[in-house]
Amino acid sequence: ISELAGQYGLFYFYRGGDPIDAQMAGVVADFARLRHVSLIPVSVDGTVSPQVPDSRQDAGQSARMGITHFPALFLVDPKSKSFRPLAYGFMTQDDLAKRFLNVATGFKPNF
């Protein structure tokens, strides 16, 4: 994950007033911090979660990306301007790490 962190970042779209979204915000923030992955949290309801105080307000990004379910976590490649969904709803850090590796590597086996 550390090697891939230089190529990819994360967009986390959430509702600040929703308890599940707030809980996932803490998981995502810790995951990004511990693994040195860039994170851009985006509040879709205007309420900033204390777990991600540096959140941006949704200015149409979620609609342009076709996101209709929250919370939503996306893997982003800034160079190619591509993005792929990582998770919708709640997920543990262990599951998130596995999903990150699978999506970032195109589900290639690592042996």
Secondary structure, 3 states (H helix, E strand, C coil): CCCHHHCCEEEEEECCCCHHHHHHHHHHHHHHHHHCCEEEEEECCCCCCCCCCCCEECCCHHHHCCCCCCCEEEEEECCCCEEEEEEECCCCHHHHHHHHHHHHCCCCCCC
